[in-house]
Amino acid sequence: MQRTAFGDMACSIARTWDVIGEPWSPLIVRNIYIGITRFDRLQQSLGISRKVLAERLRWLTEAGVLERREYSAKPPRHEYLLTAKGLELVEVLMVMVAWGDKWLAGEAGPPVLYRHHACGQIGHAELVCSACGKPMHATGIDVLPGPGSEPLAG
């Protein structure tokens, strides 16, 4: 089956989805972020097939989200680390976590808590405006064409 090339669309959501839009990629990024960086441990922690994991790691490395680094020469062994691009992707995932904790956690509550280094408090990610610092919600913004937009047909 041919995969749709979302990366060619003039849409930042589609381009992001092209990188992480299959179920394993965000989970792999999450696990690498929390320190599970080696292939065998990733496979064990996720219960993913070796073939799928190898494909996803290759894709994320080619996309610049991960860096592959050798940690043993004999035998050759590699670990995967987040690049600056990958660390910013974790921030996107943290916003998804906040949504999931609010709408899907159920009575048990969130499975993971986040302590903010700057204040030491448990918190969650929130969107704020880069210009004024106030909360930014879908109901309080207008979507305007940007410099990379394509003209609408018709």
N, C-alpha and C positions, 0 to 999 in steps of 0.2 A: 504494500500500500504506500503510495506517494504521500509524503507529509507536506502540508501547506507551508509555504515559505513566508511565515509571518514577519521575518526580519526585513523583507523587501517592502513592507507597507509603510506609508508615511504616518505612523502612529506609534507613540512611545510605549503604549500598553502592548501592542502587537509585537514590537521589537523586543521588549522585555520577556514577553511570553515565549518568543522564539528561543530564548536562552534557558528559561526555567519552566516552560509550560508542560512538562510531563511530570507525573507524580513523584518520581524518585529524586529529581534534581534538588528541590528545596530541602528534602530530608538529608541528602548527602551534604549539602552546604551547612545545614544545622549541625550535623554530627561533626563535621570538620571544625566548625566554630567552637564546639564544646570540648574539642581536644581528641576526637577519634579521627586520626589522620592517616592510618595505615590500612592498606587494602583488606587484609584478612579481618581486622577489627571492624572495618566498615561493613563488610559482608556479613559478619556475625551479628552485629548490632541491628542491622536493617532486615536481615533474612532475605536478601536480594541474591539473584543468581550472579555468578562470577561474570558471565557474559554481559549482562545488563549493566552491572556495576562498572566494568571496564569501558563500555560504550559511554556511559554517563560521565565518568571521570575524564575520558578523552574529550568529550564534547565541552565540558565545563573548563577544561584546560585550554582548549583551542579558542573558546570564547573569552579567555582572559580572566575568568572568575577564580580559577585555581592555578597554583604553581606546583609542578611535580619536582620533588627534590630527592636525590639519592641519599639514603641514610646507611646503606651497607653495600660495599663493592663485591664481596664474596660471601654469599651469592648476591647478585644485584637486587636490591630492595629499595622501594620508593615510598615516600609519604606525600601527602597533599596538603598544601597550605593555602589559605585565602589570600588573594592579592588585595590591593586597595579597592579594586572594583568588586571583589567578592565580599569584603567587609561592608561596603555600602549596600550590597544586596542583602546582607544580614539585617540591615536597618529596615528594608522593605518587609522582610519576613517578620520582624518584630511588630510592625503595624498589623500584619495578618494575625499574629499571636494575640494582640489586644482584641481584635474582632472575635477570634475563636474563643478566647476566655470569656468575653461578654455574652456571646450568643450560643456557644456549644459546650461549655464546660460542665453544665449540669450541677446537681447538688454537691458533688464532690469538690467542685471548684477547680481552679487552674492546676494543671499538672506540674508547672514550673513557675517559679517566682523570679523576678529580676530586681537585684539590688543595684541602685545607681551609685557609681563610685563617688561622684561629686558631693552628694548629700547623705549617702549611707542608707537611704530609705528604699523600701520596696515600692516599685512603681511600674508603669507601663508606657509604651511609646504612644505619643500623640502627634498628630500633624499640626504644625504651626506655620504661619505665613513667614516666609523668609524676609519680607520687607518690614513688617511691623511686629512680628513675634506673637500675635494673637492666634487663638485656635482657628484652624481652617477646616470647615466642614463642607460637604457637597452642596448643601442648601445655601451656602453663603458665597458662592463664587460664580463667575461667568466664564464660559469656555470660549476663547477667541482664537482665530487663526494665528499661527506662529510663522516665523520665517521659513520653516521647513515644511509648511503645509502644502497640500496639493489642492488645486481648484476642484470644487465639487462639480460632478457631472450634472448636466441638465439645468 
